[in-house]
Amino acid sequence: MHKEAQARIKINKLLEESGWRFEDDAKGKDNIQLEPGVKYSELGDDFEHESHGFIDFLLLDKDGRPLVVVEAKRESIDPLSAKEQARNYARNCGARFVILSNGNIHYLWDTKHGNPDTISRFPTQDSITQYEKYIPNPLDLAQAEVDENYVVSTQIPSFTSDPLFKDESTRASFLKNNRLKQLRPYQLHAIKSLQESAKSGNQRFLFEMATGTGKTLISAAVIKLFLKSGNACRVLFLVDRIELEEQAHKAFSQYLGQDFTSIIYKENRESWANASIVVSTIQTFLSGDRYKKEFSPTDFELVISDEAIDL
């Protein structure tokens, strides 16, 4: 029974670390519902062979509404083996999300969109409730009109009516004086390739670009594309050096500041959740396992890494 007991201990700890409660306490009302007729105090070690049957955890929102089904398996079992069983349970109780775990490996699954993704910690009640409002639509992303002035239209929405822009002889100086950035043909091609890829159902994209080719500008356009189309509510932009952190923040504020708030995480640790774009160094996220302790797997719908290695 050792492995079963270890799995239960680990899963219970993960739930409690993310603020889920089996019983009322000083922090609030219980928000974990067990199978009817089962009490937390009565749970044994082997959660797959209790006398009452299977013990599934149902995580509730603040109104007591079903939010997440947690399907717990023994350490020796691949949690993905319970995918269809958990889907049916979620459908029957009206929960959109599923967590599959054996105590060591964990998956979060939005049953309405996509497939299970690995996670290192369980989402909090606030984070998963906010994430529930996120309803991605790759077709909207793919069909969005993106032209050379896609970023310019956010910087100065009325640019097309400005006489200095209308006049081709003064357009270049108008753009320069207002620090407006038009997308170059190869940048447009890269974004349109991403749209086609998203239309095919892909969720991961890799741009291979040389230094000085405008990666930050393309990133700004991609961020706008995801946020405007509703395919992201909050974006995390990761860099590998402090100077790039400040540079990216200034660029996003310049390019997208009219519509979206951009902040540097380490300067806004208490209020980062209010921003649409969060910029951070990878080192900040890794320090002290901050990415596990301070963030939930549903905090960001789009993550962009400024530097990536394709292995």
Secondary structure, DSSP 8 states (H G I E B T S, - for coil): -HHHHHHHHHHHHHHHHTT--SS-BTTBS--EE-STT--GGG--S-TTSBTTB---EEEE-TTS-EEEEEEE--TTS-GGGGHHHHHHHHHHHT--EEEEESSS-EEEEETTSS--EE-SS---HHHHHHHTT----HHHHHHS---TTTTHHHH-TTGGG-HHHHSHHHHHHHHHHTT-----HHHHHHHHHHHHHHHTT---------TTS-HHHHHHHHHHHHHHTTS-S-EEEEESSHHHHHHHHHHHHHHHTTT--EEEGGG-TTTGGG-SEEEEEHHHHHGGGHHHHT--TTS-SEEEESS----
